[in-house]
Amino acid sequence: MVTISANPMYSAGTTQTGSFGLEFARALEHELRGSVHTIAGFAGLLRHGPLTEDQRLAVEWIDRASGNMTVLLEAVSRVVRAASNPCLDLEDVDPLDVIHDVCRRTTPLADKLDVTLIAAVECGDAVLGDREALVEILEQLVRNGLQHSGAGRVVVRVAASGPGTVRFSVEDPGRGMGELELGRAFGPFARFGDPGPDCGAGLGLTICRLLVEALGSKLLASSRIGAGTHLWFDLPARP
């Protein structure tokens, strides 16, 4: 199998894509808010009335749909926030502190899925970045890796990638992606295979791409079917 490497940018160009994506996300967020509130409200009213068994099951399905839409709404809101802030306030950030926070947030999911989470900090230099954005990016990438690694392992790594540059990467040995899937992976609502009950709305990599671009970098990926996926981005070191 050939390893596919990709720069996850739409062919229409960064400016055009970013403008379309932001308008789309704002419109979708607005529409979803009303729908979620309506569904949740009516489900709450139904739960308090006398119900047959069939009606009770129907209300459970309504609750489940409402919960799924809430997850989607939260993801879309994150897309809007990321796309609305093309430039973050950059400052010196300690990668070790970021990795500690990411591991704290993702270890419960790793334990639940019986996946080993490995953190390797091989470079002690601070980076020029935004701590909150870095944590969100890496947390999402790690969660994606955990979802697709099977009972394997996920490695989140910080290492020097060249003079004055630090690379953040996440690797998993899961099912991997072919060329077509990899080309679609960074688009909205991209979900592949059997994502499982803990998976989100398929907007995680879109959010990561937007945030990495706001940091002045690019989110890159390579993948091979049956051998896993590797995602990474570089930031300037601040020794």
C-alpha positions as CSV (number, residue, x, y, z in Angstrom):
1,M,0.0,0.0,0.0
2,V,1.2,3.5,-0.8
3,T,1.2,6.1,2.0
4,I,-0.9,9.1,1.1
5,S,0.3,12.5,2.3
6,A,-2.1,15.5,2.0
7,N,-2.3,19.1,2.7
8,P,-5.9,19.3,3.8
9,M,-6.8,22.5,1.9
10,Y,-9.8,22.7,-0.4
11,S,-8.8,23.2,-4.0
12,A,-10.9,26.4,-4.3
13,G,-8.4,28.2,-2.2
14,T,-8.0,29.3,1.4
15,T,-9.9,32.6,1.2
16,Q,-12.9,31.4,-0.7
17,T,-13.2,28.2,1.4
18,G,-12.8,30.0,4.7
19,S,-15.5,32.6,3.8
20,F,-17.9,29.9,2.6
21,G,-17.2,27.7,5.6
22,L,-17.9,30.5,8.1
23,E,-21.2,31.6,6.4
24,F,-22.3,27.9,6.3
25,A,-21.4,27.3,10.0
26,R,-23.2,30.5,11.2
27,A,-26.3,29.7,9.2
28,L,-26.3,26.1,10.4
29,E,-25.7,27.1,14.0
30,H,-28.7,29.5,13.9
31,E,-31.0,26.9,12.5
32,L,-29.9,24.2,14.9
33,R,-30.4,26.2,18.0
34,G,-34.2,26.5,17.4
35,S,-34.6,22.9,16.4
36,V,-32.7,21.6,19.4
37,H,-34.6,23.7,21.9
38,T,-37.9,22.7,20.3
39,I,-37.2,19.0,20.3
40,A,-35.8,19.0,23.9
41,G,-38.8,21.0,25.1
42,F,-41.4,18.7,23.7
43,A,-39.6,15.6,24.8
44,G,-39.6,17.0,28.3
45,L,-43.3,17.6,28.2
46,L,-44.0,14.1,26.9
47,R,-41.9,12.5,29.6
48,H,-44.2,13.9,32.3
49,G,-47.4,12.4,30.9
50,P,-48.9,8.9,31.0
51,L,-47.2,6.8,28.3
52,T,-47.7,3.4,26.8
53,E,-44.6,1.3,26.2
54,D,-44.5,2.2,22.6
55,Q,-44.8,5.9,23.5
56,R,-42.1,5.6,26.0
57,L,-39.8,4.1,23.4
58,A,-40.7,6.9,21.0
59,V,-39.8,9.5,23.6
60,E,-36.4,7.8,24.2
61,W,-35.7,8.1,20.4
62,I,-36.6,11.8,20.6
63,D,-34.2,12.2,23.5
64,R,-31.5,10.4,21.6
65,A,-32.1,12.6,18.5
66,S,-32.0,15.7,20.7
67,G,-28.8,14.6,22.3
68,N,-27.2,14.0,18.9
69,M,-28.3,17.4,17.7
70,T,-26.8,19.0,20.8
71,V,-23.5,17.4,20.0
72,L,-23.7,18.7,16.5
73,L,-24.6,22.2,17.7
74,E,-21.7,22.3,20.1
75,A,-19.3,21.3,17.2
76,V,-20.8,23.9,14.8
77,S,-20.4,26.5,17.5
78,R,-16.7,25.6,17.8
79,V,-16.3,25.9,14.0
80,V,-17.9,29.4,14.1
81,R,-15.6,30.5,17.0
82,A,-12.5,29.1,15.2
83,A,-13.4,30.6,11.8
84,S,-14.3,33.9,13.4
85,N,-10.8,34.3,14.9
86,P,-8.4,33.9,12.0
87,C,-5.6,35.3,14.1
88,L,-5.1,34.3,17.7
89,D,-3.1,36.2,20.4
90,L,0.1,34.3,20.2
91,E,2.5,34.0,23.2
92,D,5.1,31.6,24.6
93,V,3.5,28.2,25.4
94,D,5.0,25.3,27.3
95,P,4.3,22.1,25.3
96,L,4.8,19.9,28.3
97,D,2.0,21.7,30.1
98,V,-0.2,21.4,27.0
99,I,0.4,17.6,26.7
100,H,-0.3,17.1,30.4
101,D,-3.7,18.8,30.0
102,V,-4.5,16.8,26.8
103,C,-3.7,13.5,28.5
104,R,-5.8,14.4,31.6
105,R,-8.8,15.1,29.3
106,T,-8.4,12.0,27.1
107,T,-7.2,9.3,29.5
108,P,-10.8,8.4,30.6
109,L,-11.7,7.7,27.0
110,A,-8.5,5.7,26.4
111,D,-9.3,3.6,29.5
112,K,-12.9,3.0,28.3
113,L,-11.8,1.9,24.9
114,D,-8.8,-0.2,26.2
115,V,-6.3,1.9,24.2
116,T,-2.9,2.8,25.4
117,L,-2.2,6.5,25.3
118,I,1.5,7.4,25.0
119,A,2.8,11.0,25.4
120,A,6.3,11.7,24.2
121,V,7.7,15.2,24.8
122,E,11.1,15.1,23.1
123,C,11.7,18.9,22.9
124,G,11.8,21.2,25.9
125,D,11.5,24.5,23.9
126,A,8.5,26.7,24.4
127,V,6.5,27.5,21.2
128,L,4.8,30.6,19.8
129,G,1.1,29.7,20.0
130,D,-2.1,29.9,21.9
131,R,-2.4,27.4,24.8
132,E,-6.2,27.0,24.6
133,A,-6.1,26.4,20.9
134,L,-3.3,23.9,21.2
135,V,-5.1,21.9,23.8
136,E,-8.3,21.8,21.8
137,I,-6.4,20.8,18.6
138,L,-4.5,18.0,20.3
139,E,-7.4,16.8,22.4
140,Q,-9.5,16.4,19.2
141,L,-6.7,14.6,17.3
142,V,-6.1,12.2,20.2
143,R,-9.8,11.5,20.6
144,N,-10.0,10.7,16.9
145,G,-7.0,8.4,17.2
146,L,-8.5,6.6,20.2
147,Q,-11.8,6.1,18.3
148,H,-10.1,4.4,15.3
149,S,-7.1,2.6,16.9
150,G,-9.0,-0.5,18.0
151,A,-7.4,-2.0,21.1
152,G,-4.0,-0.6,20.1
153,R,-2.3,2.6,21.1
154,V,-2.2,6.3,20.3
155,V,1.0,8.4,20.5
156,V,0.9,12.2,20.9
157,R,4.4,13.6,20.4
158,V,6.3,16.9,20.6
159,A,9.7,16.9,18.9
160,A,12.0,19.2,17.1
161,S,11.4,19.1,13.3
162,G,14.1,21.5,12.1
163,P,16.0,24.6,13.2
164,G,13.7,26.7,15.3
165,T,10.7,24.5,14.7
166,V,8.7,22.2,17.0
167,R,6.3,19.5,15.6
168,F,3.2,18.3,17.3
169,S,1.9,15.0,16.0
170,V,-0.6,12.3,16.8
171,E,-0.3,8.7,15.4
172,D,-2.6,5.7,15.6
173,P,-2.3,2.2,14.2
174,G,-5.9,1.9,13.3
175,R,-7.8,1.2,10.0
176,G,-6.2,4.1,8.2
177,M,-7.6,5.9,5.2
178,G,-7.2,5.6,1.4
179,E,-6.6,8.5,-0.9
180,L,-10.3,9.4,-1.3
181,E,-11.1,9.3,2.4
182,L,-8.0,11.3,3.3
183,G,-9.0,13.9,0.8
184,R,-12.4,14.3,2.5
185,A,-11.3,13.9,6.0
186,F,-10.9,17.6,6.8
187,G,-14.2,18.6,5.3
188,P,-17.4,19.1,7.4
189,F,-19.2,16.1,8.7
190,A,-16.6,13.6,7.5
191,R,-17.1,10.2,9.3
192,F,-15.6,6.9,8.2
193,G,-16.1,3.3,9.2
194,D,-17.9,2.5,12.4
195,P,-17.2,5.6,14.6
196,G,-18.8,4.3,17.7
197,P,-21.1,5.9,20.3
198,D,-18.5,8.3,21.6
199,C,-17.8,9.9,18.2
200,G,-18.9,13.4,17.5
201,A,-20.5,15.1,14.6
202,G,-17.7,14.8,12.1
203,L,-16.5,18.4,12.5
204,G,-13.5,17.7,14.7
205,L,-10.8,17.8,11.9
206,T,-12.4,20.9,10.4
207,I,-12.1,22.7,13.7
208,C,-8.5,21.5,14.1
209,R,-7.6,22.7,10.6
210,L,-9.1,26.2,11.2
211,L,-7.3,26.5,14.6
212,V,-4.0,25.3,13.2
213,E,-4.3,27.9,10.4
214,A,-5.1,30.6,13.0
215,L,-1.7,29.6,14.6
216,G,0.0,30.3,11.3
217,S,0.6,26.7,10.4
218,K,-1.0,23.8,8.3
219,L,-2.4,20.6,9.5
220,L,-1.0,17.8,7.5
221,A,-1.7,14.1,7.3
222,S,-0.5,10.8,6.0
223,S,-2.4,7.5,6.2
224,R,-2.2,3.9,4.9
225,I,-5.1,1.5,4.9
226,G,-4.6,-1.1,7.6
227,A,-1.6,0.8,9.0
228,G,-3.0,3.8,10.7
229,T,-2.9,7.6,10.4
230,H,-0.3,10.3,11.3
231,L,-1.3,14.0,11.7
232,W,1.0,16.8,12.5
233,F,1.7,20.5,12.4
234,D,4.8,22.7,13.1
235,L,5.1,25.9,15.3
236,P,8.1,28.2,15.8
237,A,10.2,27.4,18.8
238,R,10.9,30.0,21.5
239,P,14.0,28.7,23.4
